Amino acid sequence: MTLGYKIYDSCGSISLAIRSAMALMNGYGETLSDTSCQRPPAVQAIVGESGSTPSIGISSAVGPFSMPVVIHYKYV
């Protein structure tokens, strides 16, 4: 088993947050081959931002693909 992570900074932008989530789901930057459909997705879950609006955008975009989104909240 391999555990890894990728960090994307959306700077609080909803459109950048959604674009980053789609890049994670698609395995952006990886070389695709004819056997790529037989391997598991690039990520198993997405950790959203502490802000609710970008995280709601992420969950709306990846929800149809059954990708879990974990949203943390920074309590001040």
C-alpha distances in whole Angstrom, upper triangle without the diagonal:
4,7,10,13,17,20,23,27,29,32,32,33,32,32,30,28,28,27,24,23,24,22,19,19,20,18,21,21,19,21,21,22,23,20,18,19,17,14,12,14,13,13,13,16,18,20,23,26,28,31,32,33,31,28,30,30,27,26,29,28,24,25,27,23,22,20,20,21,21,24,25,29,30,33,36
4,6,10,13,17,20,23,26,29,30,30,30,30,27,25,25,25,22,20,21,20,16,17,18,15,18,18,16,18,19,21,23,20,18,19,18,14,12,13,12,11,12,14,16,18,21,24,26,29,30,31,28,26,28,28,25,25,28,26,23,25,26,22,21,19,19,20,20,23,24,27,28,32,34
4,7,11,14,17,20,23,25,26,28,27,27,25,22,23,23,19,18,20,18,15,16,18,15,18,18,17,19,21,22,25,22,19,21,19,16,14,13,11,10,10,12,14,14,18,20,23,26,27,28,25,23,26,26,22,22,26,24,21,23,25,21,20,17,17,17,17,19,20,23,25,28,31
4,7,10,14,17,20,22,24,25,24,25,22,20,21,20,16,16,17,15,12,14,16,13,15,15,14,18,19,21,24,22,19,20,20,16,14,13,10,9,11,12,12,13,16,18,21,24,25,26,23,21,24,24,20,21,24,23,20,22,24,21,20,17,16,16,16,18,19,22,23,27,29
4,7,10,13,16,18,20,21,21,21,18,16,17,17,13,13,15,13,10,12,14,12,13,14,14,18,19,22,25,23,20,21,21,18,15,13,10,8,10,10,10,10,13,15,18,20,22,23,20,18,21,21,17,19,22,20,18,20,22,20,19,15,15,14,14,16,16,20,21,24,26
4,7,10,13,16,17,18,18,18,15,13,15,14,10,11,13,10,8,11,13,10,11,12,13,16,18,22,24,23,20,21,22,19,16,14,10,9,12,11,10,10,12,14,17,19,20,21,18,17,20,19,16,18,20,18,17,20,22,19,19,16,16,14,15,16,17,20,21,24,26
4,7,10,12,14,15,16,16,13,11,14,13,9,10,13,11,9,13,15,13,13,14,15,19,21,25,27,26,23,24,25,22,20,17,13,12,14,13,10,10,11,11,14,16,18,19,15,15,18,17,15,17,20,18,17,20,22,20,21,17,16,14,14,15,15,17,18,22,23
4,6,9,11,12,13,13,9,8,11,10,6,9,11,9,9,13,14,13,12,13,16,19,21,25,28,27,23,24,26,23,21,18,15,13,16,14,11,10,10,10,13,15,17,16,13,13,16,15,13,16,18,16,16,19,21,20,20,17,17,14,15,15,16,18,18,22,24
4,6,8,9,11,12,8,8,11,11,8,11,13,12,12,16,17,17,15,16,19,23,25,28,31,31,27,28,30,27,25,21,18,17,19,17,13,12,11,9,12,13,15,15,11,13,16,15,13,16,19,17,18,21,23,22,23,19,19,16,16,15,15,16,17,20,21
4,5,5,8,8,5,5,9,9,7,10,12,12,13,16,17,17,16,18,21,24,25,29,32,31,28,28,30,28,25,22,19,18,20,17,14,13,10,9,12,11,13,12,9,11,14,12,11,15,16,15,16,19,21,21,22,19,19,16,16,15,15,16,17,20,22
4,6,9,10,8,8,12,12,11,14,16,16,17,20,21,21,19,21,24,28,29,33,35,35,31,32,34,32,29,25,23,21,23,20,16,15,12,10,11,11,13,12,10,12,15,14,14,17,19,18,19,22,25,24,25,22,21,18,18,16,16,16,16,19,20
4,6,9,8,7,11,12,12,13,16,17,17,20,21,22,21,23,26,29,30,34,36,36,32,32,34,32,29,26,24,22,23,20,16,14,11,8,9,7,10,9,7,10,12,11,12,15,16,16,18,20,23,23,24,21,20,16,16,14,14,14,14,17,18
4,6,5,6,9,10,10,12,14,15,17,18,20,21,19,22,25,28,29,32,35,35,31,31,33,31,29,25,23,22,23,20,16,15,12,10,12,10,11,9,7,10,12,10,11,14,15,14,17,19,21,22,23,20,20,17,18,16,17,17,18,21,22
4,6,5,6,9,10,11,12,14,15,17,18,20,19,22,24,27,28,31,33,33,29,29,31,29,27,23,22,20,21,18,15,15,11,10,12,10,10,7,5,8,9,6,8,11,11,11,13,16,18,19,20,18,18,15,16,14,16,17,18,21,23
4,5,5,6,9,10,11,12,14,15,16,18,17,19,22,25,25,29,31,31,27,27,30,28,26,22,21,20,21,19,16,16,13,13,16,14,14,11,8,11,11,8,9,13,12,11,13,16,18,18,20,18,19,16,18,17,19,20,22,25,26
4,5,5,6,9,10,10,12,14,15,16,14,17,20,23,24,27,29,30,26,26,29,27,25,21,19,18,20,18,14,15,12,12,15,13,14,12,9,11,13,10,10,13,14,12,14,17,19,19,20,18,18,16,18,16,18,19,21,24,25
4,5,5,6,9,10,11,12,14,15,14,17,20,23,24,27,29,29,25,25,27,25,23,19,17,16,17,14,11,11,8,8,12,11,11,10,6,8,10,8,6,10,11,10,11,14,17,16,17,15,15,12,14,13,15,16,18,21,23
4,5,5,6,9,10,11,12,14,13,17,19,22,22,25,27,27,23,23,25,23,21,17,16,15,16,14,11,12,10,11,15,13,13,11,8,9,10,6,5,9,9,7,8,12,13,13,15,13,14,12,14,14,17,19,21,24,26
4,5,5,6,9,10,11,12,11,14,16,19,19,23,25,25,21,21,24,22,20,17,15,15,17,15,13,14,13,14,17,16,16,14,11,12,13,10,9,12,12,9,11,14,15,15,17,15,16,15,17,17,19,21,23,27,28
4,5,5,6,9,10,11,9,12,15,18,19,22,25,24,20,21,23,21,19,15,13,12,15,13,10,11,10,12,15,15,16,15,11,11,14,11,9,12,13,11,11,15,16,15,17,14,15,13,15,15,17,19,21,25,27
4,5,5,6,9,10,10,13,15,18,18,22,24,23,19,19,21,19,16,13,11,10,12,10,7,9,9,11,15,15,15,14,11,10,12,10,6,9,11,8,7,11,13,12,13,10,11,10,12,13,16,18,21,24,26
4,5,5,6,8,8,12,14,16,16,19,21,21,17,17,19,18,15,12,11,11,13,12,10,13,13,15,18,18,18,17,13,13,14,11,9,11,11,8,7,11,12,11,13,11,13,12,15,16,19,22,24,28,30
4,6,5,6,5,8,10,13,14,17,20,19,16,16,19,17,15,12,10,10,13,13,11,14,14,16,20,20,20,19,15,15,17,14,12,14,15,12,11,15,16,13,16,13,15,14,17,18,21,23,25,29,31
4,6,5,6,9,10,14,14,18,20,19,15,16,17,15,13,9,7,7,10,9,8,11,12,14,18,19,19,19,15,14,16,15,11,13,15,12,10,14,15,12,14,11,12,12,14,16,18,21,23,27,29
4,6,8,11,11,14,13,16,18,17,13,13,15,13,11,7,6,6,9,9,9,12,13,16,20,21,20,20,17,15,16,15,11,12,14,11,8,11,12,9,11,8,11,12,15,17,20,23,25,29,31
4,5,9,9,11,10,13,15,15,11,11,14,12,11,8,7,9,12,13,12,16,17,19,23,24,23,22,19,18,19,17,14,15,16,13,11,14,14,11,14,12,15,15,18,20,23,26,28,32,35
4,6,6,9,9,12,15,14,10,12,14,11,10,8,5,8,11,13,13,16,17,20,23,24,25,24,20,20,21,19,16,18,19,16,14,17,17,14,16,13,16,16,19,21,23,26,28,32,34
4,6,9,10,13,16,16,13,15,17,15,14,11,9,11,15,15,14,17,18,20,23,24,25,24,20,20,22,19,16,19,20,16,15,19,19,16,19,16,18,18,20,22,24,27,29,32,35
4,7,9,13,16,16,13,16,18,16,16,14,11,13,17,18,17,20,21,22,26,27,28,27,23,23,25,23,20,22,23,20,19,22,23,20,22,19,22,21,23,25,27,30,31,35,37
4,6,10,13,13,10,13,15,13,13,12,9,12,16,18,18,20,22,24,28,29,30,29,25,25,27,25,21,23,25,21,19,23,23,20,21,19,21,22,24,26,28,31,33,36,39
4,7,10,11,9,12,14,13,14,13,12,15,19,21,21,24,26,28,31,32,33,32,29,28,30,27,24,26,27,24,22,25,25,21,23,22,24,25,27,29,32,35,36,40,42
4,7,8,6,9,11,11,13,12,12,15,18,21,21,25,26,29,32,33,33,32,29,28,30,27,24,25,26,23,21,24,23,19,22,20,24,25,27,30,32,35,37,41,43
4,5,5,9,10,11,14,14,14,18,20,23,24,28,29,32,36,37,37,36,32,31,33,30,27,28,29,25,23,26,25,21,24,23,26,27,30,33,35,38,41,44,47
4,6,7,9,11,14,15,16,19,21,24,26,29,31,34,38,38,38,37,34,33,34,32,29,29,30,26,24,26,24,21,24,23,27,29,31,34,37,40,43,46,49
4,6,6,7,11,13,14,17,19,22,24,28,30,33,36,37,37,37,33,32,33,31,28,28,29,26,23,25,24,20,22,21,25,27,29,32,35,39,41,44,47
4,5,6,9,9,10,14,16,19,21,24,26,29,33,34,33,33,30,28,29,27,24,25,25,22,20,22,21,17,19,18,21,23,26,29,32,35,37,41,44
4,6,8,9,11,14,15,18,20,24,26,29,33,33,33,32,29,28,28,26,23,23,24,21,18,20,18,15,17,17,20,22,25,28,31,35,37,41,44
4,7,9,12,14,15,19,21,25,27,30,34,35,34,34,31,29,30,29,25,25,26,23,20,21,20,16,18,18,20,23,26,29,32,35,38,41,44
4,7,9,11,12,16,18,22,24,28,31,32,32,32,29,27,28,27,23,23,25,22,19,20,20,16,16,16,18,21,23,26,29,33,35,38,41
4,7,8,8,12,15,18,21,24,27,29,28,29,26,24,25,24,20,20,22,19,16,17,17,13,13,12,15,17,19,23,25,29,32,35,38
4,5,7,10,12,16,18,21,24,26,25,25,22,20,21,20,17,17,18,16,13,15,14,11,11,10,12,14,17,20,23,26,29,32,35
4,7,9,11,14,16,19,23,24,24,25,21,20,21,20,16,17,19,16,13,16,16,13,14,11,13,14,16,19,22,25,27,31,34
4,6,7,11,13,17,20,21,21,22,19,17,19,18,14,15,17,15,12,14,15,12,12,9,10,11,13,16,18,22,24,27,30
4,7,10,13,17,19,21,21,22,19,17,18,18,14,14,17,15,12,13,14,11,10,7,7,9,11,14,17,21,23,26,29
4,7,10,13,16,18,17,18,16,13,15,15,12,11,14,13,10,11,14,11,9,6,5,6,7,11,13,17,20,23,26
4,6,10,13,14,14,15,13,10,12,12,9,9,12,12,9,11,14,12,11,7,6,5,6,8,11,14,17,20,23
4,7,9,12,12,14,11,9,12,13,10,10,14,14,12,13,17,16,14,11,9,6,5,6,8,11,13,17,20
4,7,8,9,10,8,5,9,10,7,8,12,12,11,13,16,16,15,12,10,6,6,5,7,10,12,15,18
4,5,7,9,7,6,9,10,9,11,14,14,14,16,19,19,19,16,14,10,9,6,7,8,10,13,15
4,6,9,9,8,11,13,12,13,16,17,17,18,22,22,21,18,16,12,10,7,5,5,6,9,12
4,6,6,7,9,11,11,13,15,16,17,18,22,22,21,19,17,13,12,9,9,7,9,11,13
4,6,5,6,9,10,10,12,14,15,16,19,20,19,17,15,12,11,8,9,8,11,13,15
4,5,5,6,9,10,11,13,15,15,18,20,20,18,17,13,14,11,13,12,14,16,18
4,5,5,6,9,10,11,12,14,17,18,18,16,15,12,12,10,12,13,15,17,19
4,5,5,6,9,10,11,12,15,16,15,13,12,8,9,7,9,11,13,16,19
4,5,5,6,9,10,10,13,15,15,13,12,9,11,9,12,13,16,18,21
4,6,5,6,9,10,12,14,15,13,13,11,13,12,15,16,18,21,23
4,5,5,6,8,11,12,12,10,10,8,10,10,13,15,18,21,23
4,5,5,5,9,10,10,8,8,6,9,9,13,15,18,21,24
4,6,5,8,10,11,10,11,10,13,13,16,18,21,24,26
4,6,7,8,10,9,11,10,14,14,18,20,23,26,28
4,6,5,7,6,8,8,12,13,17,20,23,26,29
4,5,5,6,7,8,12,14,17,20,23,26,29
4,6,8,10,12,16,17,21,24,27,30,33
4,5,9,11,15,17,21,24,27,30,33
4,6,9,13,15,19,22,25,28,31
4,7,10,13,16,19,23,26,29
4,7,10,13,16,20,22,26
4,6,10,13,16,19,22
4,7,10,13,16,19
4,7,10,13,16
4,7,9,13
4,6,9
4,6
4
